[in-house]
Amino acid sequence: MTTTIALAGKGGVGKTTIAGLIIKYLVENQPGAVLAIDADPSSNLNMVLGLELDWTVGDIREDLLGQVKQSLTAGGAAMGTIGGGISKQEYLDYQIRSALSEGDRFDLIAMGQPEGQGCYCAVNHNLRQVIDAISKNYRYVVIDNEAGMEHLSRRTTRDVQHLIIVSEPTLRSITAAERIAAFRHELDIQIEHTGLVLNRVHGDVPSLLQARLAAMDIPLLGAVPADEQLLALELSGRPFLALDADAPANKAVAAIMAQLGIIANVGG
């Protein structure tokens, strides 16, 4: 069974940082492979994971549409094929699997830029089918979503076991997180559990914020402290996999995973 963890939150709160730390935790403490899906158009999860990024799904989609336009005059596209008699589904499956960036027990797919002008409905449907089929081969799928959540159901038709809303420890950021969390009821996918994670916390969470958090309809899963070692890795461009096991951010994410019932179990 595949467990899907999706992260959401307004821009700049550190979703990619938390996603990278979760992937690090899963790789080091859980059996099975992890698929990371970078659904943010800025596509920088690869830097956090120390992977090269050559192609994105957006690149593949645009290339396919270009080939479809070329084959329209030959009648191929009307029959669901492109040049050489290859179906669009087969083409997408091959190209996306080829575009996977491979790490040690984890792989990465980057979604890239959103759709441009033209009709993308059929292609996006094919893309969801391919990505969902690939996801079944992994024990965990971690989706680093773009700001908000309105595009999550366009990336996958899979159920999401854990939706993590990331926020900074400020009233404005928490209010934005609550609004984003409310969108989960409007998505076309089933979300089993939703929780909040505070990022870049200095010291204890202020009492005024604690009262605000207690009034929300999603639980607080934990707080990730501002970590000097993590900041040093970010500034140097080194992957988060180099973060020491006893680093405060690592320990905080381990506690959050325990809250989700995903505990250290490498030999399981």
ABEGO torsion letter per residue (X at the ends): XBBBBBBBEBBGAGAAAAAAAAAAAAAAABBEBBBBBBABAAGAAAAAAGBBBABBAAAAAAAAAAAAAAAAAAGAAAAGBBBGGBBAAAAAAAAAAAABBBBBGBBBBBAEBBBBBEBAAAAAAAAAAAAAAAAAABABBBBBBBBEAAAAAAABABBBABBBBBBBBBAAAAAAAAAAAAAAAABABBBABBBBBBBGBBEBBBAAAAAAAAABABBBAEBBBBBAAAAAAAAAGBBAAABBAABAAAAAAAAAAAAAGBBBBAAX
